[in-house]
Amino acid sequence: MLFSKDGLSRIDYTLVLAVIILVVIGILMIYSAGFDPIEKVNNGLYRKQILWFIFGFILMVGLTIINYQALGEFSLHIYAVLIVVLLITAIFGRPVRNTRAWLNFGVIAIQPSEFMKLGLVIILAKYLEVRERDIVRLRELVIPTILTFIPVLIILKQPDFGTAIIFIPILLTMLFVGGADITHLISIVLIASIAMVVPMILTYREWIGAEGSNFILDFFKDVNLLLLVSGVMLAITIAAFVLHYFSVKKILRKIYIPGAVVSLGLMASVLIQNLFKVYQKRRILVFLNPDLDPQGSGYNIIQSKIAIGSGGLFGKGFLKGSQSQLGFLPEKTSDFIFSVVAEEWGFLGGIVMIGLLGFLVFKCIQTAFEAKDKFGALLASGITTIFFFHVLVNIGMVIGIMPVTGLPLCFVSYGGSNLLMSMICVGIILNIRARKFVY
């Protein structure tokens, strides 16, 4: 049944209230961040955010009424349409700060990659539900990985590292909930770690002028040679795997599993070196030490820390934040909106916001545990991951313990696409919660 009145009669109003409070706080902070204390005028972004919220609220109610299981039936269609839109965006999208991530429709602009996050959650949830009994096998991880890395590669091409990175924890979390072998998941994490660490080391050495001082590390800079070595390792790995298939010798397993991890990790590192821009790799390095580039990549983090620290316990008051009001804090309506909250409302205001976001994540986790079917549990798990990592990365970014990736703070940061996506996600969570006792 596509539509049901049960969706509205069993609404979790505490979750709805928490979302509304978060959005209202966000609108107030966007108003404050856009206020000019000299001219006494506002840039008006808060008005757009109000309109996006109204539209998003309608979508949230609509997703509460529609049976969430219908999303699984159309999961492939949703995924395919979003992939096509992503490709169109990467080619014809409006460039903003050298990134083609937006489609312009006159007075509004949409960022399709935001909706791709949810599209991936839906198709992974359906696939893992169908393959529930077989997911412990390594080969069953191939399709989910491909489904994940297709949008990741397109988004990296835009290039938008911040949005692309969140697809990886979505994949890993949903595979874990779906019943994948934990050793397989650890292998994926190790591959991703090798893929990220090698380019970062090379970028750092180039940045500080240490090239040529270490033969082993300099070897990794030669992309062609690195591909050759990783290719040979992969061939040995495949040979060991084939032999293990016809043999019971355990030593072969000790060869092909580490071999696969290292060879695939090195191959992925080559891909990252070619796809990532220098400034993207430097951003990751700067979060470890902002003083590496205090006037460039590290400027945002330094100003953000000053804003948060100056807020003290109770804050400076609404419209009275010096860092935000006087223009020292960059991207203050979007990426660094939490810095505005902490400066104007202090430590207590920041704790209240984190508490509301934590309550939202808790409700999503609770929904995953209480869902009446595997598809609902997987959907809720994927949405939980989206919210949790947005909060973790954004707040971690503004306090200097995460790289500056450009991930917005859901419900609070300015941006129609993220707000719409977040409201749709809440609608699905409300839907799953409302139907947990309906059979």
Secondary structure by P-SEA (a helix, b strand, c coil): cccccccccccaaaaaaaaaaaaaaaaaaaaaaacccccccccaaaaaaaaaaaaaaaaaaaaaaccaaaaaaaaaaaaaaaaaaaaaaaaccccccccccccccccccccaaaaaaaaaaaaaaaaaaaacccccccccaaaaaaaaaaaaaaaaaaccaaaaaaaaaaaaaaaaaacccaaaaaaaaaaaaaacaaaaaaaaaaaaccccccaaaaaaaaaaaaaaaaaaaaaaaaaaaaaaaacccccccccaaaaaaaaaaaaaaaaaaacccaaaaaaaaaaacccccccccaaaaaaaaaaaaacccccccccccccccccccccccccaaaaaaaaaccaaaaaaaaaaaaaaaaaaaaaaaacccaaaaaaaaaaaaaaaaaaaaaaaaaaccccccccccccccccaaaaaaaaaaaaaaaaaaaacccc
